Amino acid sequence: QNNSCEGTVCDTLSVTYSGTIMPLIQHRCQGCHSGATPQGGLDFTSWAVLNSVANDGRLALSIQHDPSGIAMPPSGPMLSDCRIQQFLIWIDTGAPNN
């Protein structure tokens, strides 16, 4: 997991898959959710798979550590409030491949 410090500015105006979501997925998620046997059968190197869990509600529940979902990451700290907000914005716009 990459738990490095983030800057103080949280960009919630220009959230895109390629510029915001995918880099975060690469740093924080693909260590477990990629390869020949991705955890949970979810290979997040594919936008289609991530889009599917975004649109069925699992992604939002997981990143917010909602008790009705599976907390992600399962160990270590939650994503920052800024990162969670960026994910939720992307999800609310239909999780586009932009």
C-alpha positions as CSV (number, residue, x, y, z in Angstrom):
1,Q,0.0,0.0,0.0
2,N,1.1,3.5,-0.7
3,N,0.3,5.6,2.3
4,S,2.4,8.6,1.4
5,C,1.2,12.1,2.3
6,E,-1.0,14.0,-0.1
7,G,-0.9,17.6,-0.9
8,T,-3.2,20.1,0.8
9,V,-5.3,20.8,-2.3
10,C,-8.1,18.4,-3.1
11,D,-9.2,18.6,-6.7
12,T,-12.9,17.7,-6.9
13,L,-13.7,19.7,-10.0
14,S,-11.8,17.7,-12.7
15,V,-12.1,14.1,-11.5
16,T,-11.5,11.7,-14.4
17,Y,-10.8,8.0,-14.6
18,S,-7.4,8.4,-16.4
19,G,-6.2,11.4,-14.4
20,T,-7.6,10.8,-10.9
21,I,-9.0,7.3,-10.4
22,M,-6.6,5.0,-12.3
23,P,-3.4,6.4,-10.8
24,L,-4.9,5.8,-7.3
25,I,-6.1,2.3,-8.3
26,Q,-2.6,1.6,-9.6
27,H,-0.9,2.7,-6.3
28,R,-3.4,1.5,-3.7
29,C,-5.4,-1.4,-5.3
30,Q,-3.6,-3.3,-8.0
31,G,-1.2,-4.9,-5.6
32,C,-4.1,-7.3,-4.7
33,H,-6.6,-6.7,-7.5
34,S,-4.5,-7.7,-10.6
35,G,-2.5,-10.6,-11.9
36,A,-3.4,-14.2,-12.6
37,T,-5.5,-14.6,-9.4
38,P,-6.8,-11.2,-8.3
39,Q,-8.3,-10.9,-4.9
40,G,-12.0,-11.4,-4.9
41,G,-11.8,-12.2,-8.6
42,L,-11.6,-8.4,-9.3
43,D,-8.9,-7.4,-11.7
44,F,-8.7,-3.6,-11.5
45,T,-6.4,-3.3,-14.5
46,S,-9.6,-3.3,-16.4
47,W,-11.9,-0.3,-16.5
48,A,-14.9,-2.6,-17.1
49,V,-14.4,-4.5,-13.9
50,L,-13.9,-1.3,-11.8
51,N,-16.9,0.3,-13.6
52,S,-19.0,-2.8,-12.7
53,V,-18.2,-2.6,-8.9
54,A,-18.6,1.2,-9.0
55,N,-22.1,1.0,-10.6
56,D,-23.4,-1.9,-8.4
57,G,-22.5,0.0,-5.2
58,R,-19.7,-2.2,-3.9
59,L,-16.9,0.2,-4.5
60,A,-18.5,3.1,-2.6
61,L,-19.3,0.8,0.4
62,S,-15.8,-0.6,0.4
63,I,-13.8,2.6,0.3
64,Q,-16.0,4.2,3.0
65,H,-15.6,1.1,5.2
66,D,-19.4,0.8,5.4
67,P,-20.3,-2.3,7.5
68,S,-22.6,-3.6,4.7
69,G,-19.6,-3.9,2.3
70,I,-16.1,-5.3,2.5
71,A,-13.7,-2.6,3.8
72,M,-10.9,-1.7,1.4
73,P,-8.1,-1.6,2.1
74,P,-8.8,-4.4,4.5
75,S,-5.8,-3.5,6.7
76,G,-4.1,-0.2,7.1
77,P,-5.7,3.2,6.9
78,M,-8.7,4.2,4.9
79,L,-8.2,6.4,1.9
80,S,-8.1,10.1,2.7
81,D,-11.4,12.0,2.8
82,C,-10.3,13.8,-0.4
83,R,-9.7,10.5,-2.2
84,I,-13.0,9.0,-1.1
85,Q,-14.7,12.2,-2.3
86,Q,-13.0,11.9,-5.7
87,F,-14.1,8.3,-6.0
88,L,-17.7,9.2,-5.0
89,I,-17.8,12.0,-7.6
90,W,-16.6,9.6,-10.3
91,I,-19.1,7.0,-9.3
92,D,-22.0,9.5,-9.2
93,T,-21.2,10.5,-12.8
94,G,-21.6,6.9,-13.9
95,A,-17.9,5.9,-13.4
96,P,-17.0,6.9,-17.0
97,N,-13.9,5.8,-18.9
98,N,-12.7,9.4,-19.4
